[in-house]
Amino acid sequence: MTEFLTLTPILPTDADVIDIARRKAMDSKRVEEQKKFYEVARKRAAELDVYMEQFRRDIVEQNGLTKLFQEIKDKEKIQDLSLQYQKFAEWLRIEVAATLYHLFLAEDNSPELFAQMKKIHSMIPYTLIKTAIRIANPAAVMASVLDIFLARPLEEPVFCDKLKLFCYSDENTKNVIRNESETEGVDLIIAILRSEDLEPALNGAQIGKIYNAWVAWNNAVDNVDEEMKQGAQLFSYLKQLLKLYTRQRDKEMMLSMIEEPVTLQLLKDLFTIFYEPLVRVYKSANVYNSVTDFAVFMDDVIQTVDKCREQDVSADPNQTVQAFIDLCQRHEHNFYKFVHEVHTHDNGLFTQLMGWIEGILEFLRHGPKAGKLDINALFAGAVSVGQVNKDVAIDEINKLISWQEARKKWHQDKTRQKMAAEGTGAAVDPVPGAHAFNTADFGIDQMDLQEINYDEDEDSSDEEGDDELDPIEAERKRRARKQDHLRRSAGEPEKPVVGEVNHLRESFLVMLRMVLAE
């Protein structure tokens, strides 16, 4: 990064300075226009707050979703719905309009996203899709093909053999090799190839070759040099091959599980329960007509965005808001017709699905029917039978509580520092009225969700995106993420070591199963 910023500096010309100033002015105007748009949209959404509060109560109460979908099933038009549902449709219209504006006009990457959307829209053969859906066999439409991963052998077949043998070894052998890799500070590839637990053993020349490849790999990761990159190709290929072997093993295990008689019967039952009703809906509800409706909607979106982009940035935000609301209003009847037709011909499928979802929400709001799990009784019972030492267990529990409180405070302080550094403390709400529902409505405490987020790996999505990168570039990103994680986790309270509390685990699981089973 330092080299990129400091190498061959240039002095901007007068034209460059003028262009920079013009771009800054345009960015400022776009931000102001965005604020005005959201303010107008927020005011319009606020007018519906009274109705939305009633709608929210209806939804979170018992059978709220069932009543909503029954209303949709019985009424053919939005205008025929009850007043509160009509107001919800009006509120939803404003939300969708604000989302479209946010995607295609408000963001820095909106022009690029809009251009991509136009290109994809122009390439989709809607007429052919409509015809295919109309006459094709639904089973053929929903069929999928499994990818098969194949790898070409490298110059040293023994390297490939040992990597494959590692992937198919038992977990104990894998853990021993992984621990050796971490303890001695060597790459997992090196630990696998030199391991005596995996036959055959490497000779001296092969060991020297793989170590040289590892050194070249590290040099190529640390330095942007094409010559070093060429010397590291062998190690790059081995890392890719290990990843492919691992995925191949996972796919084989998945296929073997699918081929088991119990699994096949389960899939058959699921197919019968869900797929056959969907096929009946697919045929009777004339789903293919919705393809044309969607194509017309996309054409209208493109025209509306183009008109707004052509307007001056000082245009009346009320007109911009109204343009997107009118866009949604022109097509809402087609969407409602699609939902109505599907629900009318579902033969009870969606009614049962809504009942299942409401059962989950009821469980989240009120807990199991057998009552809450009594942790005090669990602890007292374990103490009475000598399963745990009371004083030691209480001391460990108090340490865990103190650690959790300190950890929560540490995360809150880090979040405030990050928001202050990024200047996002007073960010504009991208979707006006988006807080009509909150987690408490469904029996979920917001603090519980935050604690779950603490334990989630923030970089998992980034690691998945590394698959398409060059192995050396992916390794650079992985090391940078690791350093960033170490920097961000500096000062985080360390979890205390506990042992006595773990003795409650089996009794806790037994009581939990009893509570959930009733």
N, C-alpha and C positions, 0 to 999 in steps of 0.2 A: 504494500500500500504506500509506504514512504517513497519507494522508488517511482511508483506511478505518479505520485503527486509532485515530486521534485525533479524528475528527469526531463531534460530539454524544456525548460520553462519558456513561455511565449508572452509577449506583451500585446494585449488586445489593441486593435486599431480603433480609430474613432467610430467607424461603422459598427464594430463589435460592441463598443460601449453604448452606442445608441440602441442597438438591438437588445442588449442586456436590460437597459432601462425600460424599453418598451415591453419586454417580457414580464418584468417585475410589475409594471403597471397593469398589464393584462391579468396577471395572477391575483393582484389585489382586487381588481374589479370582479373577477370570477368568484373570489371568496365573499365579497360583499353581496353579489347577486345570489350566491348560495344561501347566505344568511337570510336575505330578504325572502327567498323562495320558501325556506323552512318556516320562517315566521308567519307568512301568509297561510301555509298549509297547516301549521300548528293551531292558528286561530280558527280555521275552519273545522279542524278535528275537535277543538275544544268545545265547539257548539254542540257536539254530539256526546259530550261526556256524560250527561244525565242518562241518556239511553244506553251508552256503553256500560255504565255501572250496573244497570238493571240486567243487561245482556250477560255481563260477567257473572253476576250472582246466579242467573239461570243456568249457565254452563257448569259452574263449579258445584251446584247443588245436584242432588240425586237425579239421575236419568236426564241430565241437561243435554248431552250429545244426542241421545235417542230422540228427544223432543225436537231438536233442531233438524235432524235428518228426516224425521217423519213429516215435518212441515215442508221440507224440500221435496219429499216424495209426493205429497198431496197437492201442492201448488205448482202450476205449470209456468208461472211467470213471477219475477221478482215483485212486481206490483201487487200480486195476490198474497204475498207473505204478510205475517203479522207486523205491526208497526215497529216493534223492537228489532225484528230481523231485517226489515227494510233499512232501518237506521244503521244496523251493522253492515249491510251491503254498501251503504253510502260511506261509512267510515273506512271500510276495506278499499273502496274505490280511491279514496285520498291516500291511503297507505301505499297501494300499488303505484299510483301516480308519482308519489315521492320517491319510491324505489327506482322507477324507470329514470326519473330525472337524476337521481344520485349515480346510477350506473353509467348513463350515456352523456351526461353534461357536466356534472359537478366535480368529478375527480380528475386528477392529473392524467391518468391513463384512460380517461373516457373516450377521447378520439380514437385511440388504438383499439379499445374494446368495441366501439361502435363500428369501426371499419371491419374488424373480424366478424362481427355479427352479420353485417351486410354481405360479406363474402360467403359465409357459410349459408346464409339464407338463399343467396342466388344459386348455390350449387345443389341444394336439396330438391330432388325431383318429386314435388308434392303430388302431382297427378299420378305418377307411377306408384307411389306409396299408397295413395288412396285406392287405386285399382287393386294392388296386391293385397291390401288388408281386406278389401271387399270380397275377393274371390279365393284367397289363399286359405290353406288349412292352418288354423291357429297353432297346432302343434309344430308345424314347420317354421312359423314366424318366431316362436319362442325357443327354438332349439339353440344350443350353444356348443361350441367346440373347445375342447381342452387343449392348451398349448403344451407341446412336448419340447423339453429342453435337451439339446444335444450338444456335446462338446467334442471338438477335434483334439486328438492326442498331441502333446507337445514333443520336443526333441527327446526328453527323458521320460519314458513311460512310467518309470518307478515313481516319479513325482505325482503323476496323476493317480496311480494306484493307491499311494499312501493317503492322498487327500480323500479319495472315494472311500477308503477303508475307515478313515476317521469319521466321515459322515454317517456311516452305517454301524459304527461301534456303539457299545452300550454307554449309558450316561456316566457311569463311574470312570470309564477310561477317558471320556471326553473331559470330565471335570479335572482329572489328574493332569492332563495335557494343558488345559486352560490355566490351572493354577501354576504350573511350571512356567508358562508364558508370562504370567503377571509377576511371579516372584523374581524371575531372572531378567525381566525387562526386554524380552525378545518378542518378535512378531509371532502370531499364532501359526503362520505358515512354517516358520523355522522350527517352532516347538513340535509341530506335527511331523515334519520330515525327518527330524533327528531322533524322534521318540523310538525307544526300543520295544515299546508295547505294540507297535504297528510294523508288521513285516511287509517287505524285506528291508533289511538295514541298508543304508547308503554307504558307498565306498568313499574313500578320501577325496577323489576327484569330484564326485557329485556333491559332497559336503562343501568343498571349496567353491563350487559353481553356484550353489544356492546362497552361500554367505556373500559372495561377490554381488550376486543379483540383489540381495537385501541391502547391501551398502549403496549400490547404485540407485535403488529405489528411494532410500532415505535422502540421498543427495538430490535426486530429481524432485522430491517433494519439497525440499528446503530451498531449492534454487530453480529458477526458470531458465533452463538450458536444454536445447534440443539434443545435444550429444549425450548428456546425462539421461535424458528421457529415453533415448534409444537403448542405452545399457540396462534400463530398468524394465524393459518390456517383458522379460521372462517372469519377473516377480509380479508384474501387473496381470499377466495372463493367469498365473497361479491363483491370485486373489479372486479374479473373476470366476475361475473354474471351481474354487471352493464354494463360492456363493451359488453357482449353478448346481453343483452336486447336492448342496443342502436343500435347494428348492426341489430338485428331482426326488430326493428322499422324502421330503414332506408331501409331495404329490403322490408318490407311491403309497405312503402310509394312509393318506386320505382315500385313495382309490381302494386300498385293501379294506378300509373300514366301511366304505360304501358298499363293497361287494359282499359284506357279511349278511346272512339271511335276515337278521333282526333289522339292520339298517335298510335293507331293500324293502322290507314290509312297511317300515316307518315312512319311507319316501312314497311308497304306493298309497298309503293312507293319506298322507299330506296332499298328494296329487289328486286323490279322489275328493278330499274335503274342499280344497281351494280351486284347483284348476278347472274342473268340470263346470262349477257355477260361473267362473269367469268366461269360459267358452260360450255358455248360453247368453251371458250379458253381451259378450263380444259380437255375437250374431244378431241378437234381437234388438240391441240398442242403436244399431247403425253407427258404430263408432267411426267408420270410415269418413262420414260427413264432417267430423271434427277436424280432419286433416286440412280440408279447405278453409275452415273457419280459422285455424291457427295460421295458415299461410296469409290470409287476408289481414289478420291482426298484426303479423310481423311487417307486412307492407305498410300498414298504417303507422306503426311505431317508427319506421324509418322516415316516412314523410314528416311526421310530427317533429322528430329530433332534427331533421334537416332544416325545417322552417325555424325552429328555435335557435339553431346554430347560426343561421343567416341573419337573425335579428341583432341589433346593437346591444352591447352588454348593459346599457342603461334602460333597456326596455322594461315596461311595467311588469313587476313580478307577478301581479295578479293575473295578467294575461298568460304568463308562462304556466302558472299553476292551473289555470282553467283549461289550457290546451291539453295538459296531460290528464286532467280529470275527465274532460270530454272524450279523450282517447279511450280511457277505461270504460266510460259509460256506453260508448258505441259498440263495445264488444262483450260487455258483461252478460247480455242476454244469451249469447252463444255459449259462454262458459256455463251459465246456469242451466241452459237446456241440456248440455252434455251431462252435468252432474245429475239432473233430474231424470234423464233417460236411463242412465246407468243404474241409479237407485231404484227406479220403477221396475226394472227387469232383473233385479239381483236375486229374486227368490229368497229373500231373507238373509243373504250373505252379509250385507253391510249392517243390517240390524244386529245380527249376532256379533259382528266385529265391534260395533259401537258398545254393545253390552260388555264385551270382554275388556275394552279400554276403560269403560266406566268402573268395572270391577277393580282394575288396577288403581285408578284414581281414588276409589273408595277406600282401598287398603292403605294408600299413602296418607289419606286425610285422617282416617280413624284407627288405623292399625288392624292387626288380626282380630278375628271375632272372639278368640279365646282370651283376649286381653294381652297386656304388655308382659314382656319377659321380666321377671323380678330378679334383678341382679343382686339385691340385698339378700334375698332368700338363697340364691346360688352361693354367695360368699359364706353366709352363715352355715349352710349345709356342708360346704367343703371344710370349714374350720371344725365343725362338730365331729366329723369323721376322720380328722387328722390329715386331710388331703393337702392342706396348705398351712404354713405357719402364719398366724394372724398378724403379728407385729411386722414380720418381714414383708408380707404381701401389702399391708397398708403403706409401709414406707416406699415400696416400689410404685404403688398407685399414685401416691403424692408426688413422687419424682416425675412420673409420666404426665401428670396434670400440669406441673410447673413447666416441664419441657414443652408441652403443647401450647401453653399460654405464651411462653417466650418465643416459640417458633411462629405463632400467629402474629405477634407484635413485630418480629423481624421481617416477615413477609409484607406486612402493611407498610412498614418504613421503607422497604425496598421499592414497593409499588409507588409510594408517594414521590420518592426520589426519581424514579424512572419517568413518571408523568411530568414532574417539574422540569427534568432535563429535556424531554421531548416537547414540552409546551402543550400537552394534551389535556391539561387540567380543566380547561373550559371549552372543550371541543363541542362542535355543533352536533346535536342529536340527528343522525342521518334519517331516522324514520319518525316523524312526528306522531305522538300518541302511541308509541310502541310499548309503553308501560301499562297498557290496559290490563294485562295479566302479570302476575308475579308468581314466584315459586311457592309462596306461602298459600296461594289459592289451592294448590294441589298437594298440600301437606308436606312440602319439602322445605327445610330450613336453608336459607341462603348461606349461612355460615358453614353448614355441613358441605355444601357444594364447594365452597372455597377451600375447605380442608381436603376435599378430594382432589382439587386442582393442584394443591401443594405436592401431592404424590405423583402426579402425572408427568411423563417425560415430555418436556416442551419441544424437543427436537426430533420426535419420531417422524413427523411429516417431512422434515428436511432430509432425514436419512433415507426415506423412501424416494425422494426426488433425486438422490445421488446415483441411482441405478443407471440413469441415462448419461451420466458424466464419464469423462475419461477417468480411469482408476486413480491416476496420480492426482488429478484435480479433485476427485472425490475425497482422497485421503487428506489433501490440504484443507478442505472444508471440514472434515471430521476433526482434525487436530485443532482447527480454529474454534470449532464449537466446544471442544473439550476445554480449551483454555478459557473461553468465555464462561463456560459453566463453573469452572474453578473460581474465576473472578467474581461471578455473581453469587456464588454460594459461600464466599468468604464471610466469616462471622456468624454463619447459621448455627443455632444451638444444636449441640450434639445429643442424639437420642440416648437416654440412659440405658444401661444393660440391665435387663430384668430376667429372672429365672423362676421365682416363686409364682408369679401371676400366670405363667404358662401352664401350670398344673390345673388351672380352671378350664382349659380349652375343651377337653372332652365333655365335661359336664355341661358347659355352655352350649355346645353343639347339640347335645341330647335335648336340653330344654328348648332350644330354638326350633328343632324339628317338631317337638310336641306342640309348641305354640302355633307354628305355621300349618300343621297338619289338620287342625280343627277348623 
